[in-house]
């Protein structure tokens, strides 16, 4: 049963985004083990696909942030959720560092969502137009602020360095705070128009929707587990093929 107050469509959307992310990571794993040409996931369609998936997660995080705290910040709930995200980010950093210290994830999507969520608190009570303007400014900022002043490893997370970053997943604060702010602004508009109330009255039905909704409600756990499972399955497949 849907938890009281939750909007099932948002859980469903997160579930769909998780499936899309899993499909990208499966493609990455197939490339890593040599089943696909090198560069498959870093060029062309898959380059755009990966960024569209990430933007969706940031956007939904912004919507959820406003739904949870738009009427007043519930500090305990926010702190608990932030701690969970930071804990997941730390696990990702530790695991990738153990695998390859030269390309480990020091500021990936979880790190960035955590930082963007803290910044998003400043915009919860501001007008939607102001929040959208801030989102546009954040999106454009890297094009104008890369001057060399931020060329230090301690500020790399901002996304304003003039040199490339070696990491298997780097989602810097700028411009990735932009879709989260856009999610906050959209949530304000949706609430004012009555869209959220309508969505609560008409939750999606069917086994697939329920399964995706379950994944969406447990998105952090699914995110942390899915890639190691996929990597293990592809590795097992290579062993079977090799043995054959």
Residue pairs with C-beta under 8 A, 6 or more apart in sequence:
2 8
2 11
2 203
2 213
3 217
6 217
7 67
7 196
7 199
7 200
8 199
8 203
8 204
8 209
8 213
9 199
9 203
9 204
10 60
10 63
10 64
10 67
10 199
10 216
11 212
11 213
11 214
11 216
11 217
12 204
12 209
12 212
12 213
12 216
13 56
13 60
13 216
14 57
14 60
14 215
14 216
14 217
14 219
15 211
15 212
15 213
15 214
15 215
15 216
15 219
16 212
16 216
17 53
17 56
17 57
17 60
18 212
18 215
18 216
18 219
18 222
18 223
18 226
19 212
19 215
20 49
20 53
20 56
21 53
21 57
21 223
21 226
22 226
22 230
24 41
24 46
24 49
24 50
24 53
25 226
25 227
25 230
26 230
26 234
27 36
27 40
27 41
27 46
28 41
29 227
29 230
29 231
29 234
30 36
30 234
31 37
31 38
31 39
31 40
31 41
32 231
32 234
33 234
33 235
33 238
35 234
40 46
41 47
41 50
54 109
54 171
54 176
55 176
55 179
56 179
57 109
57 113
58 112
58 113
58 116
58 176
58 177
58 178
58 179
58 180
58 183
59 179
59 180
59 182
59 183
59 186
60 183
61 113
61 116
61 117
61 180
61 183
62 116
62 120
62 179
62 180
62 181
62 182
62 183
62 184
62 185
62 186
62 187
63 183
63 184
63 186
63 187
63 190
64 183
65 117
65 120
65 121
65 124
65 180
65 183
65 184
65 187
66 124
66 183
66 184
66 187
66 188
66 191
67 187
67 196
68 74
68 77
68 78
69 77
69 78
69 121
69 124
70 124
70 125
70 187
70 188
70 191
73 121
73 124
78 117
78 121
82 114
82 117
82 118
84 220
85 110
85 113
85 114
85 117
85 220
86 110
86 111
86 114
88 110
88 220
88 223
88 224
89 108
89 110
89 111
89 114
91 224
92 105
92 108
92 110
92 169
92 224
93 104
93 105
93 106
93 108
93 111
95 228
96 103
96 104
96 105
96 168
96 169
97 104
100 168
102 166
103 166
103 167
103 168
104 167
104 168
105 111
105 167
105 168
105 169
105 170
106 156
106 157
106 167
106 170
107 156
107 157
107 167
107 170
107 171
107 172
107 173
108 167
108 169
108 170
108 171
109 169
109 171
109 176
110 220
110 223
111 157
111 171
112 157
112 171
112 172
112 173
112 176
112 177
113 180
115 157
115 173
115 177
116 173
116 176
116 177
116 180
116 181
117 180
119 173
119 177
119 180
120 177
120 180
120 181
120 184
123 130
123 131
123 134
123 181
123 184
123 185
124 184
127 188
128 185
128 186
128 188
128 189
129 185
131 181
131 182
131 184
131 185
131 188
132 181
132 182
132 185
134 181
135 177
135 178
135 179
135 181
135 182
135 185
136 178
138 174
138 175
138 177
138 178
138 181
139 175
139 178
140 175
141 160
141 174
141 175
142 159
142 160
142 172
142 174
142 175
145 160
145 174
146 160
146 161
146 162
147 162
148 162
149 160
150 156
150 158
150 160
150 161
151 161
151 162
151 163
155 161
156 165
156 172
157 172
157 173
158 172
158 173
158 174
159 172
159 173
159 174
159 175
159 176
160 172
160 174
165 172
187 196
190 196
204 213
215 222
